[in-house]
């Protein structure tokens, strides 16, 4: 075995969503040291934005938070936030990875997350966590349950960072003296035996497509925005009020396949796999929030392909009274000037129908963001049609490059349960490769 | 299918003298009759027969032409395979895989179509039937003729199925004597006499000259209608509807040209600015009519062709030039009415008084200048039309939806001339509602069909309290003439 490179017993996981966390926990528990690289200021990913999960209607944060906390306190998981992989050299078993950590402008060792900085910060901007339905400050914590629970300054909106000498209120009010306007970030050079890529997805942006009136009519929102409206931590504290006038929503429509299975408007021919189920879930949960609410789902075909998924739809139909209409609607039109919306569609008998709604929800598909395409290029792995990681049916976590694995929505749109399965599958695949060096890098707590 | 030729060309082709060809025509050996522009017309079959008699291969062939060898091989295939009614591969409808088998049957097309469900018309069903090879039923149905070819269905189809092409193909496959209304008759009249309505050359010239005198007296001193003016900068084609029924409407353009001191001309022959071959699915006729415009450009040595203004004709002419006369586009430039009017406005060649149109004014996007042009030529005139409106009006409002997703007026695809008035009016209800909701008092159209549908039908049918004008009429009415 002279040509075998020296293997390293640590692993890098790129992406701190539910998939990446599952892989990190499995590997760390199995005896490897894990670097968990997260692009934003806190782990949790898209699941942290959701109100409930299908098919059990469990509270999303209630399932996610224990895992986040476990990652945060695990002796063998090092979380690198605001970080991106910029270079990977070496081969399977021994990679050398460059990670660029952006400045947080807050000293994480000092910050006690008291929140006084946010309270006093004068600058408000759109909140990404709320999918632009609410506001946050220039100094903020990503969300209440964030791990690590440390504040961060957004250099794009901070008055001080944009103009030296201006503002600086947070620095004045911080009792822990944690503000660091001169933070320059760090570059980490790390040796790992394998990489697991779980960078996730972004929701399709329907603004450019024009036809659905998104960005033009305020009461046309995306499904992710509805999650925030339904969520107790959202901009309306969980009340279903429409954005144009704050009027309670009485009639709501979901339009399926927005940004999926559409070669014309977006070039995404693939099925996003989760929209059918999340639309049913959102319709059911909306009806729970607003007794007497009328909810209709306009679909091409309902794809409820998972354990207990179909029963979930049948229950939504028969017990919850969600209406299913088989037609993809061509567009959304305004109805006079009061904010109501009109849909013109064809029913199953081939007759033209028109209906008015208080709110129209676009069931947006899952797409691979540009920064993930860049990551694939850095890693030198192949993407398939639709820009998802190319993997094989019989080695679902393996990418085109040995030693680099992919899982979660990065290798194709999928539900949370399936993501968790894939996260574990990737951990198992890594484990098989690095078995000979298991335990080499992990830390052990020594008790006296 | 008509074949248009010149005596000299035919003589060259058969290697005989021009006089021989003339003698053949006179003796009836060659069954051709005289058409406009010193050209002759004959049935394609007769031309084929003539070629066969002299052992020659026809040097042109229409799209629908199938040569004997292919027919024989197809017949052979048919005898080997059992002929079934469903099974598209052998059907004419199946020759373009861009539609049909990619269909998701999602219904987006039908949901976008204002006459879906009327008499069983449903674009989704039609695509399905085409896929299944039910061409006989489709060709026999009136659906393709009730469709206004507005392409709103195609514009939203997630599978990019060419629904409009399919509709036109269905139209082209119907026997010519069964083409509804005067569409095919108009095509034939145009081929034989130079314009759809058969207006004689002398009458046309006299009318144009008379109108020119009137205009000179009314508002444009010294105006003379420039007929056959060699070396003029711009050639203008005329929609035969205007000299036939609304001659005064011609003066709007003339007034604008006068104010802009433009050098322009109208041909005394083959001046037709309408091309109904687009509607009837007759490519050969469409090509001939576009070819005549090319001939006019060459004969009169003009620099710029103002593409005929009516939406369908703009589309047909531009399409025809690209497809059949790409070389001609190297010889002269083309421009649309939007390009020309904006040039006049932006270069200060015409002065406009906005105050004459203080009412709420909306622009109607014609399908052919909008989404269809964008798809076929990569160019739309959504903003061009609005820019001109803003130069002429003080209060511009929008209809919803607009631009690429606008509703057709209901008279597209030749529907204005088709015998399906009830369907056309029903289709127009969407437009009427859009107008009402926009609260517009003046609606501007840049297409003859749209304007006629709005002004002569929808206003009465839907009790609309609006005024309708052509875009160039609006400009002419806003003109501040020098002196």
Interface residues (C-beta under 8 A of the other chain):
Chain A: X210 X211 X257 X261 X262 X263 X264 X265 X300 X326 X327 X328 X329 X330 X331 X333 X334 X336 X344 X345 X346 X350 X351 X352
Chain B: X104 X105 X106 X107 X108 X109 X110 X111 X112 X113 X114 X116 X117 X120 X122 X124 X125 X152 X155 X156 X157 X158 X159 X160 X400 X401 X404 X405 X437
